[in-house]
Amino acid sequence: MARQMAGTRILVIKQEGLRQFVEAEPAFSTIRKNHPDAPIDLLTSPLFGQLSKGAPYFDRVLAAGSFADKPAQKELAAQLKRIGYAQIYDLDGTRATLDLKGLLASRRGPKWVGPRRPILRAMSREAGGVAGGVMRKLLADADLEVDDRLPDLRWALNGRKDAATMRPEWFGISGPFALILPSESPAKHWSADAYADIAKALREEGLSSVVLGGEHLAPLAAAIADKAAEKGRTVTAAPAVIDLTGKADLAQMTMLANECAFFVGELSDTLHLCLAVGVPGVVVMSTQETGDDDGLFGRNVVKVTADHLDQIRSDTVITMLRNMGLIEKSIPQLASGGR
């Protein structure tokens, strides 16, 4: 990429929310297309900085901690002034980013593209935040038409593709496997018994079940593993359930999604990350959850709904996986190199 004159560098700010980060991927692509020759930096969190190493849209990834307090904002503003940006895209719209905008405002300050008022986190979860419809309108108002497509994070595999830690074997996984993706919210969890039924049925088909998500999901993963063991021996000695909750970073989660046969889970940030590499599967959800504004639309995904999650039978999900052709196809698919 050609070097530009000083003062033409672009900054994109995206720190808030894994789901929102995933949904912002088409916006990253659009910004790059509209500034093909300008150096572009991404200001994000250390967590998303790891994920962004393979992104083709940025020349540099700047990982920063929280700058919600005034001293941190002033320090960050001073650093950004020293670098010198011609334009800043605020894809978070938080109180902190708007305070930062005020600190950078001057006659020679950068052009700022972002919300005029903070978008509350509660509103962001409900309406998709700046990374949803708000983001598209925001960029459209700046004469940037966001690509009309679903997020695609397969580039996240490039950042550490040759590392030994970016293989299923690093986590003790051998052979084909499926992902179990519980919700971050305990109130939205399908029962451990139901997931154990799924894990046992998949083990009899030759697949392990890998539970993926944050460390706080470890008790649920342990319960699933214990109940799967209680349901009797399987046809192989390999464990039916492998608990990776809190043990894989975002890039490794992306790798596991790319290598897995399919998923069974609930609406979650981890689900959105996995969908962004094209993994198919079944989502169990209550009728109170819409699922309309998330990345499920247009994916090879079936939603199984009921008024209450405990009304959804595990054999219904197994039948759905068979009808989708996922169980039968999983072993030869993985043997030929995955997705």
N, C-alpha and C positions, 0 to 999 in steps of 0.2 A: 504494500500500500504506500502510495506516494506521501512524502512528508509535506506538511502544509506550513505556511507562514504562521508566526506567533499570533495568537488571538483567534484562531479558527477551530480550536479544540472543542469537542462536544462532551458534556457530562450527562449520563443517565443515572438517576437515583432510583434504586429499587431495593428496599430492605425489608419490607413488611410482608409476612405471611407466605408460607410455602405454596399454598394454592394460588395466591395472587402472583407470586413469582412465576409459576408455571404458566398461568394464563397470560402473563405479559410477554411471553416469548414471541408471538407474532408482532408485537409492538417493537421489540428489539430489532427484528428483521426489517421492519418498515423504516425505522430511524436510520439504520445502516444504508438502506437503499436510497434514502433521500439525502444522505451525506456520504456519497461513495468514496470521496477522497479525503475526508476530514478525519483526523485522529479522534477516536471515541473512547472515553473511559466509562466504566461502570462503577458506581459507588454503591456497595451492597454490604451485607453483614458477613462476618467471617464464615458463618454456616453456608450461605449461598455462594461465597467466594470460592469454596472448594468445588461446588457444582459448576461454576461458570468458567473454569479453566479451559474447557474445550470449546467455548462459545465462539462462533466465527464472526460475531458482530462487534467485538470490542478489541481495541489495541492494548488496553490495560484494565485490570480489575483491581479496584481499590477497596479493600475490606476494612470497614470501620465499625467500632462498637457503637453503642447508643449515644446519641448527641441530644438527648432530651433536656439536659440541664444547660443553663446559660453559659457557664465556663467552657463546656465541651463544644457548644455551638460556636462560640467566639474563636476557639482554637481551630475548629474545622473550617470556618469561614476564612480565617487567615491563610490556612494551607491552600484552599481553593483559589484565593486571590493570587497567591504566589505562582500557582500553576497557570492560571489565566484561561478562562473559558469564554468562548463567544456565545454559547447557548447551553442551557441546562433544561433537561426534561425531568420533571418531578413526577414519577409514576407511583408515588406513595400518597401524597396529599395529607400528611400528618401535621399536627401542630408544630412539630420540630422542624419539618422541611419548610414550612411557611415562615417560621422564625429565621431560618437560614436564608431564605429569600430576602427578608428585610435587611439582614446583615450584609448581603452582597449587593443590594440595590444602590446604584449610583449612576451618574450620567454615562460612565464608561463601563458599567457593570454588564454582566451577561444577560442576553435575552432569556426570559424565564417562561417555560411552557409547563403549566400545572394548574391544579384547582385554585380558585381564589379563596376558598374557605376550607378548613380541615374536614376530611371525611372520617367520621368516627369509625372505630374498629367494629363496633356492633353493626353499623350500616354496611361496612365493607364485607362482613361475612354474609349478610343477607342479600346484598345486591351485586356482589362480585368485586366491589371496591374499584379502585382506579384501574385494575387489570381487567375489568369486565366492560359493560356497556359504557361506563363513565370514561374509561380509558379511550375507547374508540371515538367517543364524542370529543374528548379533550384533544386528541391528535387531529381529528377532522377539522376542528376549529383553528388549528395551526396549519391547515392545508396538507396534512399527511393522512392518506387513506390507509388504514391498517389492513394488512392482508386478510382476506376472508377465508380463514382456515383454522383448523384446530392446532393447539400447541404441539410442537415436535421437539423433544429434548434428546434425541438420539445423539446429538453432538456432545452431550455430557460424557459419553463413553470415550471420547478422544483425549480428554485431559490426562487420564492416567491409564490408557488402554494397555500398556505394556507392563504395568505393575502387577506383581504376584497377588497383591491384595484385591485385584479386580477380576478374580476368578471365583466361581462357586466353591471350588476345592479349598480355598482359603478358610471358608467357614465350615468345613467338614461335610459339604454336600457332594454326594456322588450319585450320578444318575439323574434322571428327569425329576422335576419337582414342580409343585404348584405353590403359589403364595396365598397366605391367609392375611387379610388386611383389615384389622378391626378399626372401628372409629376411635378418634381421640377421646370421645365422650363416653364414659361408662354407661350413661343412661341410654345410649344407642347401640349397646352391644347385643348381638345374638348370643345365645347361651353357649357356654363352654362345651356342654353336652352335644349340641348340634354341630359345632365345629369339630369335635372329636369324632362324631359319626362320619363327617366328611373326610377327615384325615385317615380313619381306618379304611374306608371304602377306597380311597386313592392309593393307600399303601398296598391293598390287594390287587390294584391295577399296576403296581410297580412304581408309583410316584411317592416321594416324600412331600410333606407339607411344611413350608417354612413360614413362621409367623414373623411379620415385619411391622415395625413401627417404633414409637418412642419407648424409653426405658420404663415409663409408667405403666406400660401394657404387659410387663413381665409377669405379674401375678395371673393375668388372664391366660398368657401363653403356657405357664406352668400348669394351670388347671386343665387346659386343653390336652396337654401332653399326658397328664396323669389319667384323665378320663379315657383317652384313647388307649392307654395301656390296660386300663381296667376292662375294656371291652373285648379283650382276648388277644391272643397271638395272631400275627399276620403271617403271610406266606414267606416273608423274608426276615432276616435278622436285623435289618436296618431299622432305625427308629422311624416311627410314623410321623413324629413332629420334631422339628428343629426350631429352637427358640433363638431368634436373632434380634429381639426387641432391645433397642438401645446399643446394639453392637455393630451396626453398619452406618456409615455416613451417607450423605445424599447421593454422592457419585456411586458408591457401592450398591445402594438401593436401586439406582437406575440400571446398573449392570445386572443385578438379580432379576429385575423386571424384564430386561432384554433376553435373559437366558431361560426364564421360566416357561412352563407350558401354558399356564393360565392363572387366574386368581379367583378367589372367592372372598368377598369382604363387604364392608359397609362404606358409606360416604365418609371420606377422610382426606386429609392433605396428602398422605402417603399414596392413596389411591390415585389422586390426580397426577402425582409424579410418575407413577407406573403407567397410567394411561397415555402419558406423553411420549412413551416409547412404543406404543401400539399393542400392549398386552391385552388379550381378550379375557372375558370372564363373566361372572355373575355377581351382581350387587343385591344384597338383601337390605330392605329399607321399609320403614313404616309409611303408611299413606299420608302421614303428616309432613313428610319430607318431600319437597317437590323434585329435586334433582334436575330441574329445568335449566338452571343457569350454570351448570357445571359442565365439565369436559366429557360427560357421558354421551351427549348427543353426537351421533355420527360415528360412534365407536362400535366395535364388535363386542357389545356388552348387552346383557339381558338383565333387566331389573325385576326382582321378585318382591312383591309388596304385600303387606297385610296391615290391618289396623294396629296390631302389636307384633313385634318380632317373634315372640314365642309361638305365634300361630303359623310361622313358616317352618315347614318340615324339611329336614335334611335330605330325605329321599327325593323331594321335589327338586332340590338344587342339583343333586346327582343326576337325575333324569334330564334336567336342563343342560348340564354339561355334556351328557351323551348326545342329546338332540343337536347341540351345537357342533358336535364332532370333535370336541376338544380332548376328551380322554383317549379316544382311539388314535388321534393324530399326534398326541404329545410325544410318544417315544420316538417314532421315526423323524418327527420334526426336529427334536433336539439332537438326534444322531446326525442329522444333516447340517448342523451348525446353528440351530436356533433361528430367531427371527431375522 
